């Protein structure tokens, strides 16, 4: 049984990828009057200006170019054209081998593959205009350039060292340049017409006039082949920059024909692409070290400084953890020795905390390549946001190194303290090193485990050693993990000899020790729930409750070393990654595997967002941090246990573009697991069930008359009758006025509707129920009515309202049925109370109705006694749990 894609987690996007080995492209948009920088990162093209756009192809991009309107990107033997920085508008298929050179050329684009086939494509029609095959033995094309002002002509450089100038309109070879006997690596147009800079594999740069085939000047670099050349056009002083495979940049003064300055370690790997922005003193560089930098030349000596940069890890990350509780920052330690923070919101919030160093001042002087003071890569770290603005909030241990370092997130730098045991302060042993670290939730203390079995506590503010667990060592074997609980009461340590020990944090006393079935490889504590996850060397996971100190769950199913674990924020899920390339989600309450998927390369580290929206993973030999969205937050996902024969599917890692979750098409039948569970009307015979109606439908039935009085509108003021002009008088000696005629209001306007009223649906259903004994229809009708309508219906059951004694009896039997079945319990109470209030006089004078009421009274009493016993029992248990010391 297989399930398409990942069930619980969907690929979202990757963080920390900014550059690759493909040179960038700079293009000018005349309508926007703005320069755009396009750069290939894996399968995506990033376009930078004020905002960043991303376009994705199915495979990793191998070549990139751009003209005024389009960006061209190729993978393998297929070429694509992007328009408006977002959509593929053209696809060019015809090459048999991988494309490695691209050159836009007016209405055409030229591509060359590794089999030495050159194809000229018509951009709009996507048809081949021309194809030229070169013999690899005599002319293997290694560089391509369209010389400025040379109509319909292209210049080709070869691995044999010769150059050829072709007219692609007439398909003629115009001229062959003998070259310099060395392979051409790059060709670049100089600001002057007819002049081209040629970079050679020997490190030589030839500035050549192709019109007269004569060399104007020659420069030599000592750092290997020339990888990129660019000319500065910002001012009148001509400067040429050249890149090298070791990451250095040389700036040559073309007037004085000499080296002007060097920018060493501009990148830690080869300079892939280098471009001066036309008319600006800005140089853009990118390299395979995952860095993109803009240098500005505004200082003395002609050297440049970094103006802006986007950079990630230049070597794969080894450990990632969310920092803080907002789920917006991920701390990442890489094999390049750096500690970096990546934002899940926007790249502009990324920051690098730098490389670990024994002595920072000496490190800065020596540069990256010769730095003997650099610390080894970080293997484990812990961070806390409490007090991070007052002192260092991150502690880290390094590969094979005894000293642990502190880091300051606010200052984005390495911290002030170096934490190591006092006995090793004067000498540094080779075979003793720190293996595990944790930091208390208050941010005051760091607990560090060593390979010798020692566990030490240090103060984070002062760096002072505050004690040790055990007489000499806490464990006989190496420490595999340390954890401090949320209240600084307990310290939990795991040793390679197979013991888990609990210590009092302050007193350093051993509280409890438990033996595991196998040696642990790591531990992880979920502080809020007090659940400890333990990964073992036999590829199983044990879950230990630190309150009872018992193993409560054991999970098996991985077939390789467990690399990392992470808990969901609520502590319900434990997510594990292993060298078998699987990522599994275990449900702790049920003790079952609820999700599993495979990835191409094993995940070395996992971390779940404190807000629960993303799972982040870092993988073997991969520079990125991959985000997986938690689908259970926004769609219906089955969280049932996976069957024993479940076969996990391989999921493609996310690209740098945010990926939309693919919904299942409506034609497919939904899986049985995904059908929403419908609760039955009654779970058990002994249970009393309430209706799902809102309180407003039944709670105020007895108080309707009060509510009506409160809501009655005020009467408008009455206008007094106008007096007649001549007031009539009575005849007699004494003048007396005739009193105004009183309106005769004695006649009632209320018509007795007992005879005229039509029977309502509810009345009819009750009449039918007398013979059928089925009361579902009248009850459903009553449930659909509002409080006022219910009162009208119940009032109409009495004989003076048009009803009858038989219908009143039928209503009482309906209430009896509701009490028997024990559902809609609160409705039965409310309806019966209103009925008694309205018809108490009639009920007391009718023997049949009194008999039915006595039965109802007994039923109510029995149900209430049963309910009261359950309530009392629950209240007693709850009071005991609150007050007793367990």
N, C-alpha and C positions, 0 to 999 in steps of 0.2 A: 504493500500500500504506500503510495507516494502522494504528497500534497505539493501543488505548484507553489514555488516561492516560499518565503518565510511567512509563517502564520502570524506570529506575534510582533515581529520586528520587520519593518520595511526599510530598504536602503534610502537614505535621504541625501547626504552630501559629504564631501571630505573637506577637512580643515588642514591648513598648514602646507598646501602645495601652491607654489608660486612660479617655479621655473624648472626647465629641464635642459636636455642637451641640444635642443633645437634653437637656433638663433631667433631672436625676436625680430619683429618688423615694425617700422615706423611709417605711418601714412598721414598725409595732410588732407583734411576735409575742407574744401574751399568754401562751401556754403556755411559750414559751422565756424570757419576760420579757426580751426583747432587741430592739434596733432593728436593722433590716436596711436596707442602702442598695442600691438597684438603679440601675444606670447602663447606658445603651446605648452600645456601642462597635461601630460598623460593623454587622455582621449578628448580633452577640451581645449578650446581657444579662449583665452581671457583677453578682453579689450579694455584697456585702461584709458580714461581721461579723468573727468571729474567723478564719473560713476564707473562702475565695473559691470561689464556684461560677460556672459559666458555662453559658448556654443559647444555642443558635444557631438563627437563622432563615435562610431561603434568600437574602434580600436585606437591604440596609442598613435598619436600624430608623429610622423617622421620628417615632414618638411613643411615649411610655412613661407608664404609670400603675400604681397598685397599691392594693389594698384589704387587708383583714385577712388574707385567705387566698391571693389570687392576684396574679400580676404580669401586666399587660396590655401587650403590645407590638404595634405595627402596622408594616407596610411596604406602601407603595402603598395599595391599597384593601382590604387584608385585615388582620383583627385576630385575634391569638392570645392565649390565656391560659395561663400557666405555673403549675403546681402543684409544691409541694415544691422549688422553685428548680431544677428540672431538666427536667421533661417538659411538652410541650404537651398540655393536656387539652381545650381548647375552641378552635374556629376559627369566626369570624364573618365571613361573606361576604355582601355586599349593597350595599356602596358602589360607585359607579361611578368615583369619583375618589379621590385620595390623602387619607388621614385625617390631620388636623393637630391635632385636639384630642381628649382623652380625659378622662372623669370617671367613676370607679366610684361607684355609687349604690345601696347596700344590695344587693338581689338582682339589680340591673341594672347595666349599664355604658352610658354615653352616649358616642357618637363623632360627631364633626363632620368632614366632608370639605371640600376646597377649593371644591367646587361649592355649598357652603352647605346641604348636606343633613344634618340631625340625625337620628340613629337611636338609639333606646333598645332595648338588647338584654336579653333574659332570659339571665342568665349560665349557668344549668344547662341549659336547653333549647336554647340557641343560636338562639332565634327572635326575630324583630323584635316588640317590644312596641308601638313607636310610631315613626312617621317624620314629621318636619316639614321642609318645604322653605321656605327663606327667600329673598327676592328680594335678589340681590347689590347692586342699585342703592340699595336703601333700608336694608337691614340685613345687612351681611356679617359673620358671626360671627367674632370675633377672640380672644375669651376666654370661659372657661366656669368656673362655680363653683357648688358646692352650699353655700348659706349654712347655718351651724350652727343647729340647732334648727328649721329651716324644713322641715316634713314634705312630702315629694314635690315640692319646689320647687327650681328651678335658676335661676341668674342668668347672663344672657348679655351679653357686651360686644361692641360692633361697631366696624368701621372708620369708620363715620359718627359715632361718639361717643355714640350713644344706648345705653341699657341696657334689657333686658327681663327681667321675672320671670315664669317659666312654672310652671304646675302640670302635671307630666308624667303624673300619674295621670288627670286629667280632660282633658288636652290643651287647657288654657285659658291665654291670656295674662292674667296677673293685673294687671300694672302696667308702664308704660313710663316710664323715667327719661329726661329730656331730655338729660342729659349735659352736656359742657362744650365741645362743638364740635370735639373732637379725638379721633383714633382711640384706642381702648382697647387697650393692649398686654398687660396682665396684671391679674388679679383675685386678691385674697388675703383670706382670712377673718382678722379681728382676734381677739384673745383675748376681747373683749367681744361678747356676742350682739348681733345686728342691725347690727354695724359691719363694713364692708368697705373694704379699701384698693384704690384703682383707680389703676393706672399708665397714664400717657398717653404718646403719641408725642412730645410736646413736652418731656418730662422732668419733668412735674408728677406729684405723688402726691396724690390726694384721699382723705382718710379720711372716709368717708360713712356716714351712718346710713340704711339702706335701709327701715327701718320708717316713719320720718317724712320720708324723702327730703330730708334736710338735711345739708350739709357740716359736719363737725366741725372739721377743720383741713386746711391745704393746704401742701405743701412743693414746692420747685422745685430740680431738679438741672441742672447746666450741661453734662452730658456726653452729651446725646442721650436717646433714648427709654428708658423704664424697661423693663428686661428681666426682672427678678425682684424679688419683695418677700417678706420674712419677718419675723415678730414673735418677739421673745425672751420666753420665759416662765419663765426659770430663777429669777428672783427678782421681787420686787415692783416693781422699776423698769422701766417700759415702754419698750422700745427697738424701733425699726423699722429694718430694714436694706433697702437698695435697690441693685440692680445696674444696671450701665450697659454700653453696647456697647464701650467702650474698656477695660474690665477693672477700673474703679474701683468701690469699694463705699462708700456713704455710710450712716452710722449716725445716726438721728434720735431725739432725746429727745422722747417724746410728752407728757410732763408739762410741760416747759418750752417745747415747740413750737419747738425749734431744732436746728440741726445739732450733734451731739455730737462726732463725729470722722470722718475720712476714712481709708479703707484704699486707698491708690493702688497701681496695678499689682498688685492681688491676682491677676489673670490677665492674660496678654498679649493676649487676645482678649475678645470679649463674655462677660459672665457669663451662662451658659445656665441654670443652676439654682442656687437658694440656699435652704437650709432650716436654721432653728434646731432643734436637738434638744430636744424637749419636756422641761422640767425640768432641763436642763443648760446651762452657759454655753458651748455649742459651736455653731459655725456651719459647715455643710458647703456647699462651693461647687464647681461644675465649669464648664468652659468648652471651647470648640472648640480651645483651645491644648493639648489632650491632657493636661490636669492635673486632678486631683481632690484637694482640700485640705480639711482640718478645722482650723478656727481656734478657739482657746480664748481667752476673755476673762477673764484673771486678773491683768492688769496695771493700772497707774494710767492714767487718762485715757480708759478705756473702749475703747481700741483692742485689736485681737486679734493674736495671733501664731500662726504655723503649728504645730499640734500633730503632725499626721501628714499625709503627702501621698503620692500616687502620680502620677508625672509622666513623660512621655516627651518626644520632640522635638515642638516646636510647629511646626516646618517640616521638610520631608522630609530624611532623612539622605543624605549624599553619599558617605561612605566608611565601610565597616565592616571590622573585622579582629578575629579571635579573639585574646584576650590570655592568655598563659600556655599551658601544655601540658596542662591538665586538661580543656579544652573546656567550661568552665563560665561564662566571661565573654566578652562581645562588646563591644569598644569601638566607639562610633559617633559620627561627627562630622556635625552637621546644618547646614542652611542657616540655622537660628536662631542660629548662632554658638556653640552649646554642644558640649561633649564629654561623652558619657555612657557608662556601663557597664551593660549589661543582662545579667542572669543567666539562663542556660538552665534553672536548677534551680527557683528561686522568685523571685517579684517582690520579696520583702523584702531580697534581696541586691543589688538594683539601686542604683546610685548615680550622681549627677551630679557631674562635675568642674567644672561652671560654665561661664561665658562667658569667651572670651578678651578681655582688656582691656589697654590701654596703661598705665593707672594705676588700680589697683583701688579706692583710697580715693576718688578723684574720681568713679569710676563709681557707687559705692554712694550717694553724696550726690545724684546727679542723677536716679536712677531709670531704668527701662528705656526710656521713651519719649524722654527728652532726653539719653541717654548718647552723648556724642561721642567717648568714650574706647574704646568697644567695637571690638574687632578684627573684620575681615571673617570669613566662615565658613571653616572649615578645609577645604582641598582634598586634602591628603595628610598622612598621619602614619605613624609607625613606633613600635613599643613592644617592650620586652624586660623580662622579670621579674628577670633577674640584676641584683643591686644595687638593686632598686627600693625596698627599705627603707632604703638608705643615701642615695640621691640620686634625682633625677628619672629616670624610666624611659621617658618618652614624649616624642617631638619631633614638632612639627607645623608645616606651612607654610600660610599663609592666602592667600585669593584676592586676587591683585594686590598683595601686600604683601611687602616685602623682608625683614622680620624673621621669623625662625622662633621659635616659643615652645616651652618645655619644660613638661611637666605631671607631677604626682606622683600616682600611682595610690593610694598608701597614705594620703596626706593628702586625697585627692579634691579637689585644687585645682590651679590654675595654678602652674607652677614658678617658680623664682627667676630663671632666666636668659632673656635675649632674645638670640638668636644672629643676628648680621648682620655682614657684612664691615666691617673697621675703617675703610676709606675712606668708608663711608657712615654713620659714627657721628654726625657732626654735622648732616648734611642727609639728607633722605629723597627719593630720586629717584622720579619718578612711573612711569616706564616700565620699571623694573627690579624684578623680584619673584622670590621663591623658587618653584621648580616641582616639585622632587622631594626626598625625604628618605629616609634609611635609618639604622638604628642597629645597631651591631655586636652580635654575639651575647653578648659579655661585658658589654654595657651601659655601656661606658666612653666610646665615641666616637659622634658623630653626623656623617654625611656629608650635605651639603646642596648641591643643584644649583640654579643660577640661570637666569633667562631670557637672560642675556648669554653663557652657556656656561661660567661659572665653577663650579668644584666645590671646596668648602671642607670642612675637618675641624675639629670643635670637641670639646672635652672636656666630657662631660656633667656631671661633678661640679663643675668650676669655671667652665664656660662660656667658657674661653680658646680662642682660635683656634689650631689646631695645624698649619696648613699648607694649601697649595692645590695642585691637580693641574694640570700644565702651567705654562708660563712666566707667561702672563696668564690664559688661559682653557684649559679642557680641550677644548672643542669650539667650532667656528665658529658653530653655531646654538644655539638654546635647548636646555637639558637636558630630556630627556623621561623620564629615569629613572636612578636610581643604585641599586647593590646592592653589599653587602660579603659575601664568602664566609664560611663558618662558622669558619675559623681565622684571620681577619684577615690573610690573605696578599694577597688581590686585591680591588681595587675595580673594578667594571664600570660604565661610564657610557654612556648612549645620547644622541646629539645629533640635533636635527631635520634636520641636513644628511645624515643617513643612515649615520652611522658608529657602530660599537660599539667602545669602547676598554677595554683591560685595563691597570690601573695597579698597581704595587706599593704596598700600603697604607702601609707605613712610609716607604719611600724616596721615594715620589711619582713614580717613574720610569714612563714608558710602556713596557709590555711587548709589547703586540700591538694591532693595529687591524684591523678587518674592515669591509668596506662591505656594506650591505644593499641589496636591490633597490628599496627604497622607504623613505620616512621613517618611523621608529618613532613610535608613539603612547604606548607604555609598555612597561616590562619588569618581570618578576617572577622572582626566583631561588628555587629549592628548594635550600636550603643542604645538606641531608643527601646529596642525590644529585648536586649540582653541575650541575643542569639549569636553563637560563635560558629562560624564555618571553618572546617579543618580539611584541607586537601592532603591526601596521603600518597605515599610513594607507590602503592599498588593501584593507583588511578581511581580510587574511590573517594567520596566526600562524606565526612561525618558532620552532623549538626549537633551542637552541645548547648544546652540551656544553662546559663551561668548561675541562675537562681537555685535550681535543683542539682546542678553539676552532674547531670546525666546526659548521655547521648540520646537524643530524641528522634533523630532521623539518620539514615545511612543511604546514600545514593551511589549506585554503580552503573556503568554504561560507557564511560570513556575508555578509549583504547590507546592512550598516550599520556605523557606527563601533563598534569593540570597546571597551566601557566598562571591563571589568575581567576579570581572570583569577585563578584559584586552583588550586593543586596539591592532590591527595589526599596524606595524610600519608606514604604509601609512595612517592610520586613517580610512580606508574603512570598516573594520570589528570591531564589538564589540562582544567579546566572554564572555559568562557568565556561571557560575556554580551555582547550587542550591541544596538544601537538597532533592529535588526529584530525585537525582542521575543523572541528565541530564547535558550535556555540550552543549550549543547552540551558534551558530555563526549567528549574525545578520549583514546584509549588510546595511550600513548607507545610501548610495546614493538612493537605491531602497526602503529602509525601510522594507525589507522582511527577513524572516528566511531562510538561505541558507544551514544550516547544523545542525544536531542534533544527538547525540548518548548518550546511557546510559552506566554507569559503575556500578560495584558491590557496591562500597562504594562512598558516595558523595564526590565531590572535595571541599575541604575547601579553597583552594587558587589556583589561576591561574596566569600565567605570560607568555607573548609572547616575543620571542626573538627579539631584535632590528633589527636583520637581516632578520627576517620573516621566518626562516627555521624550528623552533621548537615552539611548545606550551608545557609548563611545568605545571604539576598539582601535588598537594599534597592532600591526601585523608584521610578520617576519619579512625582512628586506623591503620594507615599504616606508616611505617618508611621511605619509599622510596619517591623519587621525580621522577615522570614519565614523559618521553619525548614523544611527539607525533609529527611526521614529517608532515610538510605542503605539502600535495600531489600536490597542485596546482602549485608548483615550478618545478615539474619534470614529470607531467603527465597531461592528459586531464581530468579535473574534472568539473562536471556541477555546475555552480554557479547560477543556476536558482532558484527561490523561491520554497520551498517545498510545496506540496499540503496540503490542510486543513486536509485530512484524513491520513497524513503521520504517520507511526508508527516507532519510532526510534528503532534500534536494540541494543542489549547489546553487548558491546565490551570488550574483555578480556584485563586487564591491561598488559602493556609490562613486559617482564622478564628482567633479567640483561644482556641477550644476545641481541645485535642489531638484530632487526627483519627485514627481507626483505619484501617489499610491495608485496602482492600477486596479480598477474595480472589476469584479467578475461580471462578464456580460450577462444580460438578463435571460438569454436563451438557455443557459446552463441550469440544470436542476440544483437547488441548494442542498448542501450536505445535511444529513440527518442531525449532525452535531450542531449545525448553525441555526436550526429551527428554534425559535424562541420558546422557552418553557412557559407553559400555561398552568397556573396553579389550580388544582381542583377546588370545587366549591366548599368541600368539607374534608379536612386532612384526616380526621379520626373521629370515631363515634363519641369519645369522651370529651372532645374539645368543643369549646364554644367559639363560634366564628362571628366576627363583626362584618358589616357590609363595607363596601368601599366608597359609600356616599360621603360627601363632605358634611361637616357638622351643621352647616347652615340649613340643610334639608330637614333635620329632625330635632335639633337641640332646642329650638325655640317654639315648638308646637304649643306648649302650655301657656306661653306668654304672648300669644299673638294679639290678644285684645289690648294688652299694655302697649305693645309695639305700634298698633294701629292708632291708639290715642296719641302717642308721642309724635307719630308721623302725620297726624291729621293737620291739614293746612288751616291757617287762621282765617276766620270769616272776615270778609271786607266790611268796613264801617257802613251801617245802614243810614241812608239819607232820610231825614224826617220829612213827613208829608207836608207839602206846601199848603198853607192856610188859604181858604177862599177869600176873594176880595170883600164880598159881603158875607159876614158871618151870620147865619140864621139864628133867630131868637125865638123863645117860647112866648106865646101870648100871656099877658098878665100885667099886673101893676109893677111887679119887680122884674126888670129885664134880666132874663137868663138865656144863656147860649145853649144851643142844641149840641150835645156831646157827639164827637165823630163816631161813625158806625164802626164797630169792632169787626175784624175779619173773622169769619167762622172757620176755625181750624179744627173743629172737633172731629170731622170725618177723617179716618185713617187713610193714608195713601198707600200703605203696605197691602199688597194683594196676597191673599192666601194662595200660595202656589202648589199646595198639596195636590190639587186636582189637575191643575194645568201643566205642572212640570213634566218634562220628558225624562225618560230614564237615561242615566249616564252609562258610559261603557263599563265603568267600575261596578255600578249597580247590576248591570246585566251579567257580568262575569261572576259576581257573588251569587246571583240567582242560579246560574248554571252549575256552580260549584256545589250547591246543595244536593244535586243528583249525582254528579261525577266525582265529587270529593277531591277535585284537582284545584289547588289554590295558587298555582304558579302564575297564571295569567293575571288575576286581580292584584297579586303582590307586585309583579313587574310593573303594572300600570301605576300603582301607588308610588313605587320607587322613582318613577319618571316625573312625578309632579312636584311642584314647589310647596312650601308650607301653607300658603293661603288656599291653594287648590285642594290640598289634603283636608283642611278644615271644612271646606264647602262639601267635599264628598262625604265625610263622616257625619256632618250635620244632616245631610239629606237621607241618611239611613233611617231616621226616626219617622214614625207615621205622620206627624204634623209637617214634616219636610218632604213628604211624598214617598217615604219608605214603608217598611213593614217589619213585623217582629221576626219573620223568617230570614230576612236579609241581615238583620242585626245578629241573629244566631249564627248565620253563615260567616259574618265578620269575626265573631269570637272563635269559631272553629279555625279560621285562617291564622289567628294569633296562636292558637293551640298547636297547629301544625308547625309554625315557626319555632315555638319553644321545644317541640319534640325533636325536630331536626337540628336544633341548636345553631342555626345560622341566622344572619341578619338580627343578631340578638338585641342590639341597641334600638333597631327600628321597631321590633316587637314591643319593647318597653315604651317607646315614645308614642306609637300608635294607640296602644291600650290605654295609656294615661289620658290622652286626648279624648278617646271614646268615652271613658268613665266620667270625665269632666263634663262632657256635653250631654250625656244621656243617663245620669245617675238616677233621676226620678223614675224614668221609665223602667230601668233595669231592676230597681227595688220592688216594683209592683208586678213583675212578670215571673212566674215560677220557673218556666223553661230557661229563661236567660239567667236567673239566679243559680240554677243547677250547673249551667255551663261555666259561670264565673267561679263557682267553688272548685271545679276541676282545674281551671286556670290557676287559681290561688295555690293549690297544692303543687302544681308543676313549677310555678315560680319559686316557691319556697325550697323545693328540692334542688333546683338549679343554683339558687343563691347560696345554699349551704355548701354545695360542692365547690362553687367558685371561691367562697370565703375561705374554705380550708386551703385551697391552692394559694390564694393571696397571702394568707398568714404564714404558710410554709416558706414561700419565697421571701417575704419580708424578714422572717427570722434568719434565714441563711444570709441575706444581704447585710443585716445588722451585725451578724457574727463576723462576716468577712471584713466589715469596716472597722470593728472594734477589737477583735481578738488578735493577739500576736501569733501569727502562724510561723 
